[in-house]
Amino acid sequence: MSARHRIGCARLRDKRMSADEAARFITPHSTVGMSGFTGSGYPKAVPMALAARIEAEHAAGRPFRVRVWTGASTGPELDGALARAEGIEFRLPYNSDPLVREQINSGRMEYFDLHLSQVAPMAWQGFLGPLDTAVIEVSGIREDGALVPSSSVGNNKTWIDQARQVIVEVNRWQSAALDGMHDIYYGTALPPNRVPIPIVRPGDRIGEPYLRCDPDKVVAVVETDAPDRNLPFRAPDAAARAIAGHLLEFLRHEVKVGRLPSALLPIQSGVGNIPNAVLGGLLDSPFERMNAYTEVIQDGMLELLAADRLGVISATGFSLSPEAAAAFNADVARYRERILLRPQEISNHPEVIRRLGCLAMNGMIEADIYGAVNSTHVMGSRIQNGIGGSGDFARNAYISIFMTPSTAKDGRISAIVPQASHVDHIPQDVQVLVTEQGLADLRGLSPKQRARLVIDTCAHPDYRPALADYFARARAHSYGQQSPSLLTEALSWHQRFIDTGTMRVSS
């Protein structure tokens, strides 16, 4: 596939049309499966055309909303445009768009937040209902009609297989050299016909480089030339550098005492400035020829790959800064044999994660003194983004690590609390907590032992007296002594912030 000739199949060339024409195939209250994962590989033209059509229908007094499934978060041309048009009635499985977030939290949009590894299996089970249309971005179409994926795979295989009709966006912005980077596995099945996923090393190729798609299902081909949603990373601040330092010291210790090999185990990193700072810290670490089995490739991972500190990266999509995206697109061939992009049901597969022994490093909103982690909800009821793949990795990782600055809102709220206002990761799935204050290795500790360590090590000094006082009174007055708790007071800790806008309170 050359950069100038992206549509090699004559039958599909004959189905080229404008985005406005393609959007006409999507009907009110239908379900649309869109490509895209953390701002990469999502369709840009058809969703915007659909949003314009929805706005026109609403202006004419004709209700028009659709159900939207994706791989994970997308970009403003998809989630943002459709939300602005009030066009989404139901959304899954993950979102980071502020307009969508506002509509979910105001009750105007239904939202189903679930583990990313479970989306495709649930669609195949039929629980989610029929999929009417798939809108999939690709970087090219081969002569035989096979689709060359773009910068993410996500749930594209399942959407294409499940949908009644398919709309394909061929994006010339995506490098033609992506051809060959993908590993699309077609061996998954529902019980009782499941078989083991044959991955024993992160770089094992087990599938095909292309997406299969019956040309007869394709109703429209739209040509585009638009970049992914590539957002810059902030330069690491003092808190991010401290968190990275604590974590790297911990990894060096685990190698020294023989619990990790010198090249570590396959690393997984969540998305964001702090995980990216940790990846940057690995550049100057003693660990060489590491590998990554993860969901998303960020700037730090590409830097590790370019410096030969990483041997191979297995993922399902990218989340790059504009500068890193431009550099990657200009030099894809350099990376093609060392990066595998897989369907997210494989990149996040619990069986594979546990077999490989991944080191899972993810962010969080808050953790309580016993190690329960909230990744999704502010004050217990207002969703931020979603659980994403953190649960897939946390429960099955060799070491499960969660990290965050110890305070938020300029110090007005503590990220370490008596009891998490919402629990996404139970204490049994959380082994290490890290803030800029320090690192708490919770493995093998009872709840009370955990509480003392978390308060003394991870909490900000401004909040340690209140947390220690709560724990002491819980020890004195709790109904049980395994995980001492004063439920009413633990919940009021959060309520005080809602009432006063501050959590800098005494006990």
ZANURO-444059 format. One record per residue (C-alpha): residue number from 0; residue in one letter; x, y, z. Coordinates in steps of 0.02 Angstrom, whole numbers. Layout:
<mises>
+-----+---+--------+--------+--------+
|   k | r |     px |     py |     pz |
+-----+---+--------+--------+--------+
| NUM | A |      X |      Y |      Z |
...
+-----+---+--------+--------+--------+
</mises>
This chain:
<mises>
+-----+---+--------+--------+--------+
|   k | r |     px |     py |     pz |
+-----+---+--------+--------+--------+
|   0 | M |      0 |      0 |      0 |
|   1 | S |     78 |    165 |    -53 |
|   2 | A |     50 |    333 |     27 |
|   3 | R |    -41 |    394 |   -130 |
|   4 | H |   -154 |    245 |   -162 |
|   5 | R |   -243 |    201 |     -1 |
|   6 | I |   -396 |    110 |    -74 |
|   7 | G |   -334 |    -42 |   -169 |
|   8 | C |   -502 |   -133 |   -183 |
|   9 | A |   -598 |    -79 |   -338 |
|  10 | R |   -766 |   -130 |   -264 |
|  11 | L |   -737 |    -17 |   -115 |
|  12 | R |   -669 |    126 |   -219 |
|  13 | D |   -839 |    129 |   -303 |
|  14 | K |   -920 |    160 |   -132 |
|  15 | R |   -828 |    323 |    -99 |
|  16 | M |   -939 |    467 |    -45 |
|  17 | S |   -941 |    620 |     67 |
|  18 | A |   -957 |    609 |    255 |
|  19 | D |  -1129 |    692 |    243 |
|  20 | E |  -1188 |    556 |    124 |
|  21 | A |  -1114 |    418 |    233 |
|  22 | A |  -1197 |    486 |    390 |
|  23 | R |  -1367 |    461 |    307 |
|  24 | F |  -1347 |    274 |    335 |
|  25 | I |  -1359 |    301 |    524 |
|  26 | T |  -1538 |    309 |    588 |
|  27 | P |  -1613 |    378 |    749 |
|  28 | H |  -1598 |    269 |    905 |
|  29 | S |  -1481 |    147 |    817 |
|  30 | T |  -1321 |     80 |    895 |
|  31 | V |  -1156 |    134 |    818 |
|  32 | G |   -989 |     52 |    854 |
|  33 | M |   -850 |    178 |    827 |
|  34 | S |   -664 |    144 |    816 |
|  35 | G |   -545 |    236 |    931 |
|  36 | F |   -443 |    212 |   1089 |
|  37 | T |   -379 |    355 |   1199 |
|  38 | G |   -386 |    482 |   1060 |
|  39 | S |   -307 |    376 |    924 |
|  40 | G |   -382 |    292 |    771 |
|  41 | Y |   -558 |    361 |    790 |
|  42 | P |   -666 |    420 |    641 |
|  43 | K |   -660 |    608 |    620 |
|  44 | A |   -775 |    653 |    474 |
|  45 | V |   -930 |    544 |    487 |
|  46 | P |   -966 |    582 |    672 |
|  47 | M |   -957 |    769 |    637 |
|  48 | A |  -1073 |    750 |    488 |
|  49 | L |  -1190 |    647 |    596 |
|  50 | A |  -1187 |    781 |    731 |
|  51 | A |  -1233 |    915 |    603 |
|  52 | R |  -1377 |    806 |    542 |
|  53 | I |  -1437 |    778 |    720 |
|  54 | E |  -1436 |    965 |    754 |
|  55 | A |  -1539 |    995 |    597 |
|  56 | E |  -1664 |    860 |    647 |
|  57 | H |  -1680 |    932 |    822 |
|  58 | A |  -1709 |   1106 |    751 |
|  59 | A |  -1850 |   1034 |    647 |
|  60 | G |  -1928 |    955 |    801 |
|  61 | R |  -1878 |    777 |    759 |
|  62 | P |  -1787 |    686 |    901 |
|  63 | F |  -1625 |    602 |    846 |
|  64 | R |  -1505 |    517 |    964 |
|  65 | V |  -1395 |    363 |    948 |
|  66 | R |  -1310 |    236 |   1059 |
|  67 | V |  -1120 |    244 |   1046 |
|  68 | W |   -996 |    105 |   1080 |
|  69 | T |   -808 |    131 |   1061 |
|  70 | G |   -645 |     54 |   1117 |
|  71 | A |   -611 |    188 |   1247 |
|  72 | S |   -606 |    379 |   1241 |
|  73 | T |   -601 |    464 |   1071 |
|  74 | G |   -588 |    647 |   1021 |
|  75 | P |   -686 |    809 |   1003 |
|  76 | E |   -738 |    766 |    825 |
|  77 | L |   -832 |    613 |    891 |
|  78 | D |   -882 |    622 |   1074 |
|  79 | G |   -874 |    811 |   1083 |
|  80 | A |   -970 |    843 |    922 |
|  81 | L |  -1108 |    718 |    961 |
|  82 | A |  -1125 |    778 |   1140 |
|  83 | R |  -1136 |    959 |   1084 |
|  84 | A |  -1279 |    907 |    970 |
|  85 | E |  -1364 |    816 |   1117 |
|  86 | G |  -1352 |    663 |   1006 |
|  87 | I |  -1294 |    523 |   1123 |
|  88 | E |  -1424 |    430 |   1224 |
|  89 | F |  -1308 |    291 |   1286 |
|  90 | R |  -1119 |    275 |   1292 |
|  91 | L |   -992 |    138 |   1333 |
|  92 | P |   -861 |     90 |   1391 |
|  93 | Y |   -746 |    239 |   1433 |
|  94 | N |   -748 |    425 |   1404 |
|  95 | S |   -639 |    576 |   1439 |
|  96 | D |   -735 |    712 |   1346 |
|  97 | P |   -791 |    854 |   1462 |
|  98 | L |   -958 |    881 |   1372 |
|  99 | V |  -1001 |    696 |   1383 |
| 100 | R |   -947 |    695 |   1566 |
| 101 | E |  -1063 |    840 |   1605 |
| 102 | Q |  -1211 |    757 |   1519 |
| 103 | I |  -1180 |    593 |   1609 |
| 104 | N |  -1169 |    678 |   1778 |
| 105 | S |  -1324 |    784 |   1746 |
| 106 | G |  -1422 |    627 |   1702 |
| 107 | R |  -1449 |    670 |   1518 |
| 108 | M |  -1345 |    526 |   1451 |
| 109 | E |  -1342 |    345 |   1508 |
| 110 | Y |  -1167 |    276 |   1532 |
| 111 | F |  -1106 |     97 |   1555 |
| 112 | D |   -930 |     93 |   1630 |
| 113 | L |   -847 |    -78 |   1620 |
| 114 | H |   -679 |   -163 |   1610 |
| 115 | L |   -609 |   -141 |   1435 |
| 116 | S |   -568 |   -325 |   1416 |
| 117 | Q |   -752 |   -367 |   1440 |
| 118 | V |   -827 |   -257 |   1304 |
| 119 | A |   -803 |   -372 |   1154 |
| 120 | P |   -855 |   -531 |   1247 |
| 121 | M |  -1011 |   -443 |   1311 |
| 122 | A |  -1055 |   -387 |   1135 |
| 123 | W |  -1036 |   -565 |   1071 |
| 124 | Q |  -1146 |   -630 |   1212 |
| 125 | G |  -1285 |   -520 |   1142 |
| 126 | F |  -1317 |   -437 |   1309 |
| 127 | L |  -1292 |   -263 |   1237 |
| 128 | G |  -1414 |   -291 |   1095 |
| 129 | P |  -1383 |   -282 |    907 |
| 130 | L |  -1252 |   -170 |    828 |
| 131 | D |  -1324 |    -77 |    680 |
| 132 | T |  -1175 |     15 |    608 |
| 133 | A |   -986 |     11 |    628 |
| 134 | V |   -888 |    168 |    585 |
| 135 | I |   -705 |    120 |    576 |
| 136 | E |   -551 |    224 |    535 |
| 137 | V |   -414 |    134 |    439 |
| 138 | S |   -251 |    186 |    359 |
| 139 | G |   -287 |     91 |    198 |
| 140 | I |   -385 |    -43 |    106 |
| 141 | R |   -295 |   -185 |     16 |
| 142 | E |   -343 |   -253 |   -154 |
| 143 | D |   -433 |   -401 |    -76 |
| 144 | G |   -537 |   -285 |     34 |
| 145 | A |   -440 |   -317 |    195 |
| 146 | L |   -429 |   -162 |    305 |
| 147 | V |   -262 |    -95 |    366 |
| 148 | P |   -296 |    -27 |    542 |
| 149 | S |   -236 |    146 |    590 |
| 150 | S |   -162 |    203 |    756 |
| 151 | S |   -274 |     97 |    866 |
| 152 | V |   -365 |    -70 |    857 |
| 153 | G |   -481 |    -65 |   1007 |
| 154 | N |   -642 |   -161 |    973 |
| 155 | N |   -636 |   -140 |    783 |
| 156 | K |   -633 |   -327 |    747 |
| 157 | T |   -790 |   -356 |    848 |
| 158 | W |   -881 |   -203 |    781 |
| 159 | I |   -847 |   -255 |    600 |
| 160 | D |   -902 |   -434 |    633 |
| 161 | Q |  -1057 |   -387 |    731 |
| 162 | A |  -1123 |   -238 |    632 |
| 163 | R |  -1259 |   -250 |    502 |
| 164 | Q |  -1167 |   -120 |    397 |
| 165 | V |   -995 |    -41 |    397 |
| 166 | I |   -936 |    136 |    356 |
| 167 | V |   -749 |    150 |    327 |
| 168 | E |   -648 |    310 |    346 |
| 169 | V |   -480 |    300 |    256 |
| 170 | N |   -368 |    429 |    341 |
| 171 | R |   -217 |    487 |    241 |
| 172 | W |   -145 |    574 |    394 |
| 173 | Q |   -107 |    403 |    466 |
| 174 | S |     59 |    337 |    402 |
| 175 | A |     50 |    209 |    263 |
| 176 | A |    196 |    124 |    350 |
| 177 | L |     78 |     64 |    488 |
| 178 | D |     44 |    -82 |    371 |
| 179 | G |    113 |   -235 |    460 |
| 180 | M |    114 |   -167 |    638 |
| 181 | H |    -51 |   -245 |    689 |
| 182 | D |    -87 |   -418 |    758 |
| 183 | I |   -272 |   -458 |    742 |
| 184 | Y |   -316 |   -620 |    829 |
| 185 | Y |   -473 |   -712 |    771 |
| 186 | G |   -461 |   -859 |    891 |
| 187 | T |   -570 |   -794 |   1032 |
| 188 | A |   -736 |   -880 |   1065 |
| 189 | L |   -871 |   -892 |   1197 |
| 190 | P |   -881 |  -1038 |   1320 |
| 191 | P |   -879 |  -1185 |   1302 |
| 192 | N |   -767 |  -1160 |   1151 |
| 193 | R |   -633 |  -1046 |   1225 |
| 194 | V |   -452 |  -1096 |   1205 |
| 195 | P |   -294 |  -1022 |   1286 |
| 196 | I |   -226 |   -863 |   1209 |
| 197 | P |    -56 |   -921 |   1140 |
| 198 | I |     51 |   -775 |   1203 |
| 199 | V |    199 |   -819 |   1314 |
| 200 | R |    307 |   -666 |   1274 |
| 201 | P |    248 |   -487 |   1240 |
| 202 | G |    314 |   -491 |   1061 |
| 203 | D |    227 |   -653 |   1008 |
| 204 | R |    126 |   -627 |    849 |
| 205 | I |    -28 |   -738 |    851 |
| 206 | G |   -144 |   -659 |    724 |
| 207 | E |   -154 |   -567 |    558 |
| 208 | P |    -97 |   -392 |    507 |
| 209 | Y |   -268 |   -343 |    439 |
| 210 | L |   -451 |   -332 |    485 |
| 211 | R |   -566 |   -448 |    389 |
| 212 | C |   -719 |   -363 |    317 |
| 213 | D |   -844 |   -427 |    191 |
| 214 | P |   -849 |   -292 |     54 |
| 215 | D |  -1036 |   -320 |     39 |
| 216 | K |  -1059 |   -253 |    217 |
| 217 | V |   -972 |    -90 |    176 |
| 218 | V |  -1099 |     42 |    128 |
| 219 | A |   -983 |    192 |    120 |
| 220 | V |   -799 |    237 |    107 |
| 221 | V |   -751 |    413 |    161 |
| 222 | E |   -577 |    484 |    130 |
| 223 | T |   -506 |    597 |    265 |
| 224 | D |   -343 |    683 |    310 |
| 225 | A |   -355 |    731 |    494 |
| 226 | P |   -241 |    706 |    645 |
| 227 | D |   -280 |    607 |    800 |
| 228 | R |   -321 |    698 |    962 |
| 229 | N |   -141 |    718 |   1019 |
| 230 | L |   -127 |    817 |   1180 |
| 231 | P |     36 |    881 |   1254 |
| 232 | F |    104 |    810 |   1416 |
| 233 | R |    151 |    932 |   1552 |
| 234 | A |    332 |    935 |   1604 |
| 235 | P |    346 |    831 |   1763 |
| 236 | D |    321 |    938 |   1918 |
| 237 | A |    401 |    905 |   2086 |
| 238 | A |    262 |    785 |   2139 |
| 239 | A |    275 |    683 |   1979 |
| 240 | R |    465 |    673 |   1994 |
| 241 | A |    451 |    619 |   2175 |
| 242 | I |    324 |    483 |   2133 |
| 243 | A |    435 |    421 |   1993 |
| 244 | G |    585 |    421 |   2110 |
| 245 | H |    495 |    320 |   2245 |
| 246 | L |    435 |    194 |   2117 |
| 247 | L |    605 |    171 |   2034 |
| 248 | E |    686 |    148 |   2204 |
| 249 | F |    557 |     14 |   2243 |
| 250 | L |    591 |    -77 |   2079 |
| 251 | R |    779 |    -72 |   2108 |
| 252 | H |    750 |   -148 |   2280 |
| 253 | E |    640 |   -286 |   2210 |
| 254 | V |    778 |   -331 |   2086 |
| 255 | K |    910 |   -326 |   2223 |
| 256 | V |    815 |   -447 |   2335 |
| 257 | G |    777 |   -564 |   2190 |
| 258 | R |    589 |   -536 |   2173 |
| 259 | L |    608 |   -461 |   1999 |
| 260 | P |    731 |   -500 |   1858 |
| 261 | S |    857 |   -368 |   1808 |
| 262 | A |    755 |   -325 |   1653 |
| 263 | L |    597 |   -315 |   1760 |
| 264 | L |    437 |   -397 |   1701 |
| 265 | P |    326 |   -328 |   1561 |
| 266 | I |    270 |   -154 |   1610 |
| 267 | Q |     96 |    -82 |   1594 |
| 268 | S |     66 |    103 |   1614 |
| 269 | G |    -97 |    199 |   1626 |
| 270 | V |   -122 |    362 |   1534 |
| 271 | G |    -74 |    531 |   1605 |
| 272 | N |     65 |    648 |   1656 |
| 273 | I |    121 |    548 |   1809 |
| 274 | P |    132 |    378 |   1721 |
| 275 | N |    224 |    465 |   1579 |
| 276 | A |    345 |    540 |   1706 |
| 277 | V |    378 |    366 |   1776 |
| 278 | L |    416 |    303 |   1602 |
| 279 | G |    535 |    449 |   1579 |
| 280 | G |    622 |    401 |   1739 |
| 281 | L |    656 |    227 |   1670 |
| 282 | L |    769 |    307 |   1538 |
| 283 | D |    901 |    337 |   1672 |
| 284 | S |    869 |    177 |   1769 |
| 285 | P |    982 |     23 |   1773 |
| 286 | F |    848 |    -85 |   1689 |
| 287 | E |    888 |   -132 |   1510 |
| 288 | R |    798 |   -227 |   1372 |
| 289 | M |    632 |   -211 |   1459 |
| 290 | N |    469 |   -254 |   1372 |
| 291 | A |    294 |   -182 |   1384 |
| 292 | Y |    125 |   -268 |   1379 |
| 293 | T |      3 |   -125 |   1398 |
| 294 | E |   -148 |    -37 |   1326 |
| 295 | V |    -77 |    129 |   1269 |
| 296 | I |     90 |    189 |   1203 |
| 297 | Q |    136 |    361 |   1270 |
| 298 | D |    284 |    474 |   1233 |
| 299 | G |    388 |    395 |   1370 |
| 300 | M |    372 |    221 |   1295 |
| 301 | L |    425 |    281 |   1123 |
| 302 | E |    575 |    365 |   1203 |
| 303 | L |    621 |    203 |   1291 |
| 304 | L |    602 |    109 |   1127 |
| 305 | A |    709 |    234 |   1031 |
| 306 | A |    844 |    222 |   1166 |
| 307 | D |    840 |     30 |   1157 |
| 308 | R |    787 |     20 |   1338 |
| 309 | L |    629 |    -68 |   1280 |
| 310 | G |    637 |   -217 |   1165 |
| 311 | V |    455 |   -229 |   1112 |
| 312 | I |    288 |   -148 |   1152 |
| 313 | S |    120 |   -236 |   1140 |
| 314 | A |    -30 |   -119 |   1152 |
| 315 | T |   -195 |    -74 |   1069 |
| 316 | G |   -169 |    112 |   1032 |
| 317 | F |    -67 |    270 |   1054 |
| 318 | S |    -86 |    424 |   1163 |
| 319 | L |     51 |    541 |   1104 |
| 320 | S |     90 |    725 |   1113 |
| 321 | P |     79 |    818 |    946 |
| 322 | E |    270 |    822 |    934 |
| 323 | A |    288 |    636 |    969 |
| 324 | A |    148 |    594 |    847 |
| 325 | A |    232 |    693 |    708 |
| 326 | A |    399 |    611 |    743 |
| 327 | F |    321 |    439 |    748 |
| 328 | N |    226 |    463 |    585 |
| 329 | A |    385 |    520 |    500 |
| 330 | D |    481 |    365 |    555 |
| 331 | V |    354 |    224 |    578 |
| 332 | A |    462 |     98 |    486 |
| 333 | R |    592 |    113 |    625 |
| 334 | Y |    467 |     48 |    752 |
| 335 | R |    359 |    -70 |    649 |
| 336 | E |    445 |   -232 |    699 |
| 337 | R |    449 |   -185 |    884 |
| 338 | I |    269 |   -127 |    909 |
| 339 | L |    115 |   -238 |    900 |
| 340 | L |    -58 |   -162 |    904 |
| 341 | R |   -189 |   -290 |    955 |
| 342 | P |   -377 |   -294 |    989 |
| 343 | Q |   -410 |   -233 |   1166 |
| 344 | E |   -486 |   -399 |   1215 |
| 345 | I |   -307 |   -466 |   1192 |
| 346 | S |   -206 |   -316 |   1254 |
| 347 | N |   -310 |   -320 |   1414 |
| 348 | H |   -340 |   -507 |   1426 |
| 349 | P |   -330 |   -564 |   1609 |
| 350 | E |   -258 |   -734 |   1562 |
| 351 | V |   -113 |   -657 |   1466 |
| 352 | I |    -80 |   -521 |   1596 |
| 353 | R |    -64 |   -650 |   1733 |
| 354 | R |     42 |   -769 |   1628 |
| 355 | L |    166 |   -632 |   1581 |
| 356 | G |    173 |   -562 |   1758 |
| 357 | C |    145 |   -381 |   1713 |
| 358 | L |    196 |   -236 |   1823 |
| 359 | A |     38 |   -130 |   1823 |
| 360 | M |     59 |     57 |   1856 |
| 361 | N |   -102 |    158 |   1858 |
| 362 | G |   -169 |    321 |   1923 |
| 363 | M |   -313 |    348 |   2044 |
| 364 | I |   -427 |    480 |   2117 |
| 365 | E |   -409 |    424 |   2298 |
| 366 | A |   -361 |    278 |   2409 |
| 367 | D |   -418 |    242 |   2584 |
| 368 | I |   -308 |    193 |   2728 |
| 369 | Y |   -342 |      8 |   2700 |
| 370 | G |   -290 |     13 |   2517 |
| 371 | A |   -457 |     18 |   2426 |
| 372 | V |   -440 |    128 |   2271 |
| 373 | N |   -565 |    242 |   2184 |
| 374 | S |   -519 |    271 |   2002 |
| 375 | T |   -682 |    338 |   1933 |
| 376 | H |   -795 |    444 |   2044 |
| 377 | V |   -771 |    612 |   2128 |
| 378 | M |   -861 |    617 |   2295 |
| 379 | G |   -932 |    445 |   2261 |
| 380 | S |  -1062 |    492 |   2131 |
| 381 | R |   -989 |    605 |   1997 |
| 382 | I |   -897 |    502 |   1867 |
| 383 | Q |   -734 |    570 |   1800 |
| 384 | N |   -689 |    455 |   1654 |
| 385 | G |   -711 |    271 |   1692 |
| 386 | I |   -617 |    119 |   1753 |
| 387 | G |   -536 |     88 |   1584 |
| 388 | G |   -413 |    -55 |   1588 |
| 389 | S |   -344 |    -26 |   1762 |
| 390 | G |   -451 |   -166 |   1835 |
| 391 | D |   -398 |   -289 |   1699 |
| 392 | F |   -217 |   -262 |   1748 |
| 393 | A |   -232 |   -230 |   1936 |
| 394 | R |   -316 |   -394 |   1980 |
| 395 | N |   -201 |   -498 |   1870 |
| 396 | A |    -35 |   -409 |   1884 |
| 397 | Y |    122 |   -479 |   1964 |
| 398 | I |    131 |   -314 |   2059 |
| 399 | S |    -16 |   -194 |   2059 |
| 400 | I |     36 |    -12 |   2086 |
| 401 | F |    -74 |    143 |   2104 |
| 402 | M |     -6 |    319 |   2111 |
| 403 | T |    -66 |    497 |   2135 |
| 404 | P |    -13 |    660 |   2217 |
| 405 | S |    -63 |    657 |   2400 |
| 406 | T |   -177 |    809 |   2381 |
| 407 | A |   -287 |    891 |   2249 |
| 408 | K |   -366 |   1062 |   2224 |
| 409 | D |   -210 |   1154 |   2280 |
| 410 | G |   -199 |   1053 |   2439 |
| 411 | R |   -381 |   1076 |   2490 |
| 412 | I |   -425 |    892 |   2474 |
| 413 | S |   -330 |    737 |   2527 |
| 414 | A |   -310 |    591 |   2407 |
| 415 | I |   -289 |    477 |   2558 |
| 416 | V |   -455 |    461 |   2650 |
| 417 | P |   -530 |    357 |   2792 |
| 418 | Q |   -643 |    262 |   2673 |
| 419 | A |   -649 |    276 |   2484 |
| 420 | S |   -809 |    361 |   2427 |
| 421 | H |   -819 |    236 |   2283 |
| 422 | V |   -719 |     75 |   2265 |
| 423 | D |   -657 |     15 |   2096 |
| 424 | H |   -511 |    -88 |   2160 |
| 425 | I |   -533 |   -184 |   2322 |
| 426 | P |   -384 |   -194 |   2442 |
| 427 | Q |   -346 |   -372 |   2384 |
| 428 | D |   -305 |   -301 |   2210 |
| 429 | V |   -196 |   -157 |   2271 |
| 430 | Q |    -18 |   -201 |   2321 |
| 431 | V |     77 |    -37 |   2314 |
| 432 | L |     21 |    143 |   2341 |
| 433 | V |    134 |    289 |   2291 |
| 434 | T |    118 |    476 |   2319 |
| 435 | E |    252 |    610 |   2318 |
| 436 | Q |    263 |    581 |   2507 |
| 437 | G |    320 |    401 |   2491 |
| 438 | L |    282 |    222 |   2440 |
| 439 | A |    181 |     96 |   2541 |
| 440 | D |    212 |    -87 |   2501 |
| 441 | L |     52 |   -166 |   2563 |
| 442 | R |     90 |   -346 |   2517 |
| 443 | G |     63 |   -468 |   2659 |
| 444 | L |     -4 |   -338 |   2781 |
| 445 | S |   -166 |   -346 |   2879 |
| 446 | P |   -289 |   -201 |   2859 |
| 447 | K |   -232 |   -119 |   3021 |
| 448 | Q |    -50 |   -135 |   2971 |
| 449 | R |    -92 |    -60 |   2802 |
| 450 | A |   -181 |     87 |   2882 |
| 451 | R |    -33 |    135 |   2989 |
| 452 | L |     86 |    123 |   2841 |
| 453 | V |    -25 |    220 |   2720 |
| 454 | I |    -54 |    362 |   2844 |
| 455 | D |    130 |    376 |   2891 |
| 456 | T |    199 |    354 |   2714 |
| 457 | C |     76 |    415 |   2583 |
| 458 | A |    -36 |    546 |   2665 |
| 459 | H |     11 |    729 |   2659 |
| 460 | P |     75 |    792 |   2828 |
| 461 | D |    -70 |    915 |   2839 |
| 462 | Y |   -192 |    769 |   2843 |
| 463 | R |    -98 |    640 |   2944 |
| 464 | P |   -162 |    699 |   3115 |
| 465 | A |   -345 |    689 |   3061 |
| 466 | L |   -319 |    519 |   2979 |
| 467 | A |   -224 |    452 |   3129 |
| 468 | D |   -359 |    517 |   3247 |
| 469 | Y |   -495 |    436 |   3143 |
| 470 | F |   -402 |    270 |   3143 |
| 471 | A |   -376 |    277 |   3332 |
| 472 | R |   -561 |    311 |   3365 |
| 473 | A |   -610 |    176 |   3240 |
| 474 | R |   -501 |     54 |   3337 |
| 475 | A |   -593 |    105 |   3496 |
| 476 | H |   -772 |    107 |   3434 |
| 477 | S |   -787 |      1 |   3274 |
| 478 | Y |   -908 |   -145 |   3272 |
| 479 | G |   -765 |   -258 |   3216 |
| 480 | Q |   -576 |   -249 |   3224 |
| 481 | Q |   -523 |   -327 |   3058 |
| 482 | S |   -547 |   -164 |   2961 |
| 483 | P |   -599 |    -37 |   3094 |
| 484 | S |   -722 |     87 |   3023 |
| 485 | L |   -839 |    224 |   3079 |
| 486 | L |   -953 |    228 |   2928 |
| 487 | T |  -1048 |    387 |   2964 |
| 488 | E |   -891 |    486 |   3000 |
| 489 | A |   -796 |    413 |   2852 |
| 490 | L |   -934 |    472 |   2735 |
| 491 | S |   -943 |    641 |   2819 |
| 492 | W |   -759 |    667 |   2778 |
| 493 | H |   -815 |    685 |   2596 |
| 494 | Q |   -973 |    782 |   2640 |
| 495 | R |   -870 |    917 |   2726 |
| 496 | F |   -784 |    954 |   2561 |
| 497 | I |   -951 |    969 |   2471 |
| 498 | D |  -1017 |   1086 |   2606 |
| 499 | T |   -864 |   1195 |   2631 |
| 500 | G |   -756 |   1172 |   2477 |
| 501 | T |   -612 |   1117 |   2586 |
| 502 | M |   -552 |    961 |   2673 |
| 503 | R |   -421 |   1048 |   2777 |
| 504 | V |   -517 |   1011 |   2936 |
| 505 | S |   -471 |    950 |   3107 |
| 506 | S |   -547 |    797 |   3184 |
+-----+---+--------+--------+--------+
</mises>
